[in-house]
């Protein structure tokens, strides 16, 4: 994934990956088309406990690049009616001075995200309100509560309010929580899994400490991911597995198997 287009919408969000909201269908369609044209993903964001804000007031917008070596956050403000023109204009964006921390609270997509995400968002905002936003569907509902750090693109999952101090400290210092790691959104799933295993086993927590160099399909469900750590190679060998069937999300109506990436060994 290249990045994200974040649009502030403080009101209630409806169902859908890009939910219905007070922005209306025409504005939402224009924003979706702009995000697709830029090769980024559209998310709605709001401040925790922000539903009493003026529905016709100005909106913050962020354009985020999460690619390694190119990461940045640009921002601007626009009236609701002017959002399509504002996001389409390549002029007028300004660098955002700090990181962002988005917590999925999209209960109409899966109610676990609201039930588990909102307490985490509130705990984070109590510690450091400036970077914290609630966001619409991030994916991986079964890992709720999930949080996306930007511009690194690092996602943490299965968070609780007790994780808030460590997560805020990690965001400020350019580090991650290996035991809550889900992956980096600029990388494919197999790389995210390999990096997670390497971080957990070796205790590596600096955001940019590991760099993917190669992905090799060794067939029969086995993969090798070559990483680089401090100039030295790490080879992570994985096997595709399947978790026991269960209801993967709070809104699921039947049991399903989730794919897993089982660690076989790490060389290096």
Buried (B, 14 or more C-beta within 10 A) or exposed (E): BBBBBBBBBBBEBBEBBBBBBBBEEEBBEBBBBBBEEBEBBBBBBBBBEBEEBEEEEBBBBBBBBBBEEEBBBBBBBBEBEBBBEBBEEEEEBEEBEEBBBBBBBBBBBBBBBBBBBBBBBBBBBEEBEEBBBBBBBBBBBBBBBBBBBBBBBBBBBBBEBEBBEBBBEBBEEBBBBBEBBBBBBBBBEBBBBBBBBBBEBBEBBBBEBBEBEEBEEEEEEBBBBBBBBEEEEBBBBBBBEEEEEEEBBBBBEEEEEEEEBBBEEBEE
